[in-house]
């Protein structure tokens, strides 16, 4: 065939035919290019859009895991409530859009029909609440407080109630076993917010609109583990929302069980005793202010010395965590966050900070040793220490003559530490520090873990404060303007202080270091920091990260992930110094020691106890009471704000907690049958395959159990009677 | 040299059996344009699968029978192929003689649509319900009529050797004859079909060799007409909305932008290989309206992916390529003009149809040739294939 037949057509037509052909193929190429652009280049985007178009999810929320104490007693679990829900998709299929059914349902539930109808309408910008803000394919809860009778009525006449279900559903509950509320440690839940949903959308643990999220305490720290994974069934729907088929079904996983190291019984004792100690001290008059002690807040920590695990942690004021269940009322919320209630949501064991007072002296003694002083040398415990024209007195201005550092701990002698602190400050160059100043006292405080978080597995722990040179400088820079404005030479006390601060507030003064040596002044510590430090002295020097969570157990009980104790440091002193410190602290409980009068009859030979009392002064307030103690296995630190002296306010309470742990009575007789926890709980509770737990029974703490019965009151006499002055 | 008719060759050949006659080198069957024919058949076959997929669970349309539309599409294709064979058998020259009758018939039919006999579908009063579930869309046949009537007028004097190019009077006469049915279709209003007809007229004019002034004038008139129609508010609201939605695809995605938006999601989600036949969620979920007719390409895009949708483009390309060859190689201007008209028709209608599903053209109710469900369109395009084949087999043999 020849290519160009004899057509006799003009070139004009031939050219135009070619033009037509080019045009035609340009159009086809355009289509091809556009097709490539949509399908290959942007295909992913449209695939996602198509998915959103036609897949609807129905979500069955996972049951939140329980929180157990060390023996398996539930601190937080779920109770079953009867929830009546309405399925919109079913109701919309009925001619009158389910109005008739809902009216009938309202009758059964003794609600107003319009209330029921309003509850299941979908939220949009024009719809006022109540309305349903979740997926329209989700059964919408009408009430979660249906009675068994109402549920049965609905179920038996199911043909009268198409689309209505009455099913039991799990609701969070904090049972407070043995009256152990454990409020701030457990934390609370509240519904997830839009921002959180958006933020977690692409993560490995996305939220559902119906989710409750842990907001504080271990509910928050272990939220992911406890929450589990909701069951999701995806339905394919057509353009009218009719279900065409079920594409995939994810059965979901119930939340894991969290075993804590809390012992509910010890927790109950700790809570009771803290509260009791505060109540008692409120009845006493403070000799300095001549007012009754305020005892506005307090905290106690019971920790395993060798692991850092928390056995009990109480903070006063506290609250009932059940207030949060099912949505907290505005009134309750206002009460929990107001100044009048003194912020019960705060966990003062990790969020309360105060000057440490004399319990800080273990740090100072260690600092002295690091600076080259011998622990067992003799240091003069004079009745007061002079600095220029100022005089720093010992407690009740009592002198003890030349004593070792151990004895300085025993008597809580301030002047020994004043002198050491002052001496080191001078060696470092005083207000003009040498290059490479040792700052042993400040450095040692940091090395004891003060001034930074302990790393406890509870949210929002505070750091405390070590007022070293750098801090002074920063603090002055931030405040000098205000100080300079307020300050007035020769004005009131406050004005005078401001005036001096304005001029020289950036300098670490001699009296700063003197105050610091006995844990006074600007230093701030938390109870958990002190418990960690004293545990370290007890265990030979390891600073553990305190933990509340002990193990995460899968819902079927098969997989157990233990949360192993971890450490964040070592004490900065050698084993010998630690032994010296231990001996010194031991003598505090023994005759002549500052805590001895509170531990009369204590079986020190069988259960050696160490202690350090502390009374920290706070400008404009009553003194903060501190008591840091430990046995071989447990550390107990208690503090009461505006509570007076350490031994005075906290002594009996701390002793009662030890008595309960070891099964002692007031006379020091041990009855192991009554002992709640003579040694730390090692074994984990067993979670059965069906998710149930064999929890031991628990009886509420009876404070009278430690009273010595009159006939038996023939034990050894108290080692020391009430001392002339309760010195700390 | 060969004779000018296809049937005369055998007269000089030795006696042959019927089979031998059909398979002989110079036989009608051998001389058909098979690539075009097979491509058109393949398009109709793919179309039947797509129509099936789009309708098998549209119970409100298929009267409970998932094969209802599949069966009808295959039947329509069969009728279409039969019409093609008839057209080849008659030959385009024979039809030239019948053009006045066909033209009159077309006018009567489209006028009938405007009477109560007509039915309104999707805002266009363009159908005549025949009964038995069948309805006729005469504007589809008008396209052929316009091609034939214009080709007859424009080529007559040139083919007779009287003129090199058609003169102004002839062109004016041809345009007037084309304008009459176009005006009536405009009244339906079936704007999409009018647009196609305008492009057909343009193609026909170009191929006829009419003076550049006519061609440019026609393009100018088209633009002017469009402006006038808009300015005078002759468009219905739905037509304006379609253009608005085209200009801004995100406009009211639940309303006027819904079609284009859903169509693009369907095609875009197909990816390279598609979801697989019957497995497209947009299609089974019936998110795309008019999916068996105007939006049939979305089924291909979603379920057969870039490969399947690209194949449809390729097959259309083959049909158009062969048609262009036929237009170029035939000896008479009449054949060339007819072929060019058909090329303009197929190319523009395919571009508009696929382009609107891809969001590069505004929505207009036009079927995709061979693929879309719809009897009238199917018959018309197969008749057109018959015309092209007839032009090919009657062109001089060069072997």
Interface residues (C-beta under 8 A of the other chain):
Chain A: X1 X2 X4 X5 X6 X7 X8 X9 X10 X12 X13 X14 X16 X17 X19 X20 X21 X23 X24 X25 X27 X28 X30 X31 X32 X34 X35 X36 X38 X39 X40 X42 X43 X45 X46 X47 X49 X50 X51 X53 X54 X55 X236 X237 X238 X239 X240 X244
Chain B: X57 X164 X165 X203 X206 X207 X208 X209 X262 X264 X265 X266 X267 X268 X269 X270 X271 X272 X281 X282 X284 X285 X286 X287 X301 X302 X305 X306 X309 X310 X313 X316 X317 X320 X321 X324 X327 X328 X329 X330 X331 X333 X336 X340 X343 X344 X347 X348 X350 X351 X354 X355 X358 X359 X360 X395 X396 X398 X399
